[in-house]
Amino acid sequence: MQAILRPFAIKSSGDIARLGVILALLGLILFGALRYDYFLSPYNILSFLRYNSMFALIALGMAFVIITGGIDLSVGGTAAMASVVAALLSPHHWAAGLLGGMAAGLAVGAVNGFIITKMRIQPFIATLATMLAAYGTGLLLAGNQSVSVSYDSGFTVIGQDDFLGFPIPAWIALAAYVAGWLVLEKLPIGRHILAIGDGEATAGLMGLKVERTLAGVYLASGALAGLAGVVLAAQFGAGQPTEGVGWELFAIASVVVGGTLLTGGAGSVGATLAGALLLAMVFNILNFENGLGWISLSAYWQSVIRGAFLLVVVVLQAKLMKKHEGA
């Protein structure tokens, strides 16, 4: 248990921010449980985990990228393109759809890594370009329409079925986060990623393989975005080339709310998961609030409220960090 809680141990101002997002998440769960009759019902819990596993996956990849001091704007477009590739390959075998979608994500990640490390293009510009290319490729492959998956090959099991009482997408996301935690906390490459975030030049002088590590990080981000696209296609029964808009913003917000610095050099896998769940929980609660009939919030107002809530959480975290630093 101590090993699991170690990422949340209060050792710095960043840990204060990570603790804040966990407390905010627990507070929202308590609020929802007290206010709504079916908030903690098995149906809502399982639906929540099934749907938001996609966002948790892209947030994990984004966390590693941001820890290195970079950014990956291509994750939404990559997920959309991967969903189309997975749908097109799903009639051949469920594994073909799964591996094909992930391969599509890896391809985008490889391009990102090459442009950033070899051509020395800033990550913001590089991944903006690949985001547009990924969306365009997805639309070309799909013929500008949704692509139905095969229900005969068992591909939809990945997104729609349960295992041991929990959705398979949730198990996939959990496995990814456990692996991510091991990489960042237990393996040498985790220390290399953090060192690069502190300064690429310094990391290079230390003898670290900066370009190789950065390329690996963008590959991982692409693979996770591709996996999210596979889950998207399997869950909704179609590859959707126009989906994924704004996913990169959700991922960035999840990472920042989780206490990871946009400047790099520090971060937490566990707190990133808490940040993704927190943002998803706000949306879930707003849906329940609409269901009560007291108010009727359109999707536009829900976006405004989620943005305001995000701002409040970040401001409170900043105040806690300043208070901790001044103590």
Residue pairs with C-beta under 8 A, 6 or more apart in sequence:
6 185
7 18
7 181
7 185
7 268
7 269
7 270
7 271
8 15
8 18
8 19
8 22
8 268
8 270
8 271
9 15
10 16
10 19
12 266
12 324
13 320
13 321
13 322
13 324
13 325
14 259
14 260
14 261
14 266
14 268
14 321
15 259
16 259
16 317
16 320
16 321
16 324
17 258
17 259
17 271
17 317
17 318
17 320
17 321
18 258
18 259
18 268
18 270
18 271
18 274
20 259
20 313
20 316
20 317
20 320
21 257
21 258
21 259
21 271
21 274
21 275
21 278
21 313
21 317
22 271
22 274
24 278
24 313
25 274
25 277
25 278
25 281
28 278
28 281
28 282
28 285
29 281
31 285
32 39
32 40
32 281
32 284
32 285
32 288
33 39
33 40
35 288
36 285
36 288
36 291
36 292
38 44
39 285
39 288
44 284
46 162
46 166
46 167
48 280
48 281
48 284
49 166
49 167
49 169
49 170
50 159
50 167
50 169
50 170
50 235
51 235
51 280
52 276
52 277
52 280
53 167
53 169
53 170
53 172
53 173
53 228
53 231
54 79
54 169
54 228
54 231
54 232
54 235
55 228
55 247
55 250
55 251
55 254
55 276
55 279
55 280
56 173
56 176
56 177
56 254
56 273
56 276
56 277
57 172
57 173
57 176
57 224
57 225
57 227
57 228
57 231
58 75
58 76
58 79
58 221
58 224
58 225
58 228
58 247
58 248
58 250
58 251
59 250
59 251
59 254
59 255
59 272
59 273
59 275
59 276
60 173
60 176
60 177
60 180
60 224
60 269
60 272
60 273
61 72
61 75
61 220
61 221
61 222
61 223
61 224
61 225
61 251
62 72
62 75
62 221
62 248
62 251
62 252
62 254
62 255
62 272
63 180
63 254
63 255
63 258
63 260
63 267
63 268
63 269
63 272
64 180
64 184
64 193
64 217
64 220
64 221
64 267
65 71
65 72
65 123
65 217
65 218
65 221
66 252
66 255
66 256
66 260
66 261
66 262
66 264
66 267
67 184
67 193
67 194
67 197
67 260
67 264
67 265
67 266
67 267
68 193
68 196
68 197
68 213
68 214
68 217
68 264
69 196
69 197
69 200
69 263
69 264
69 265
70 116
70 123
70 214
70 217
70 218
70 264
71 123
71 124
71 127
71 252
72 112
72 123
72 127
72 218
72 221
72 248
73 124
73 127
73 128
73 131
73 248
74 108
74 112
74 127
74 128
74 130
74 131
74 134
74 222
74 225
74 248
75 221
75 222
75 224
75 225
75 228
75 244
75 247
75 248
75 251
76 131
76 225
76 244
76 245
76 246
76 247
76 248
77 108
77 130
77 131
77 132
77 133
77 134
77 135
77 138
77 244
78 104
78 105
78 108
78 109
78 130
78 131
78 134
78 222
78 225
78 226
78 229
78 244
79 105
79 225
79 226
79 228
79 229
79 232
79 243
79 244
79 247
80 134
80 135
80 138
80 229
80 232
80 240
80 241
80 242
80 243
80 244
81 104
81 108
81 134
81 135
81 137
81 138
81 141
81 229
81 241
82 101
82 102
82 104
82 105
82 225
82 226
82 227
82 228
82 229
82 230
82 233
83 101
83 138
83 229
83 230
83 232
83 233
83 238
83 239
83 240
83 241
83 243
84 138
84 141
84 142
84 147
84 229
84 233
84 239
84 240
84 241
85 100
85 101
85 103
85 104
85 141
85 229
85 239
86 97
86 98
86 100
86 101
86 104
86 149
86 155
86 229
86 230
86 233
86 234
86 239
87 97
87 147
87 148
87 149
87 233
87 238
87 239
88 100
88 141
88 147
88 239
89 96
89 97
89 100
89 101
90 96
90 97
90 149
90 150
90 153
90 155
90 233
91 150
91 152
91 153
92 153
93 153
94 153
94 154
94 155
94 157
94 158
96 153
97 149
97 150
97 153
97 155
97 158
97 230
97 233
97 234
98 155
98 158
98 230
101 226
101 227
101 229
101 230
101 233
102 223
102 226
102 227
102 230
103 226
104 226
104 229
105 222
105 223
105 224
105 225
105 226
105 227
105 229
106 219
106 222
106 223
106 226
107 222
108 130
108 134
108 222
108 225
108 226
109 218
109 219
109 220
109 221
109 222
109 223
109 225
110 215
110 218
110 219
110 222
111 130
112 123
112 126
112 127
112 130
112 218
112 221
112 222
113 214
113 215
113 216
113 217
113 218
113 219
114 215
115 121
115 126
115 129
115 130
116 122
116 123
116 126
116 214
116 215
116 218
117 210
117 211
117 214
117 215
118 211
119 126
131 248
135 241
135 242
135 244
138 239
138 241
139 241
139 242
141 147
141 241
142 239
142 241
144 241
145 241
146 238
146 239
146 240
146 241
147 238
147 239
147 241
148 237
148 238
149 155
149 156
149 233
149 234
149 237
149 238
149 239
151 237
155 233
155 234
156 234
156 235
156 237
157 168
157 234
158 168
158 169
158 172
158 230
158 231
158 234
158 235
159 168
159 169
159 230
159 231
159 232
159 233
159 234
159 235
159 236
160 168
160 234
160 235
161 167
161 168
162 168
163 171
164 171
169 231
169 235
172 227
172 231
176 224
176 227
177 269
177 270
177 273
180 269
181 269
181 270
183 189
183 190
184 190
184 193
184 194
184 267
184 268
184 269
185 269
189 213
189 216
192 203
192 208
192 209
192 213
193 213
193 217
194 265
194 266
194 267
195 202
195 203
195 206
195 208
196 203
196 208
196 210
196 213
196 214
196 264
197 261
197 263
197 264
197 265
197 266
197 267
198 264
198 265
199 265
200 210
203 210
204 210
228 247
229 239
229 244
232 239
232 240
232 243
232 244
233 239
233 240
250 276
250 279
251 276
253 275
253 279
253 310
254 272
254 275
254 276
254 278
254 279
255 267
255 272
255 275
256 262
256 275
256 314
257 275
257 278
257 279
257 310
257 313
257 314
257 317
258 267
258 268
258 271
258 272
258 273
258 274
258 275
258 276
259 266
259 267
259 268
259 271
259 275
259 317
260 266
260 267
260 268
260 271
260 272
261 267
278 313
279 306
279 310
282 305
282 306
282 309
283 302
283 306
286 297
286 302
286 305
286 306
289 295
289 297
290 296
290 297
297 305
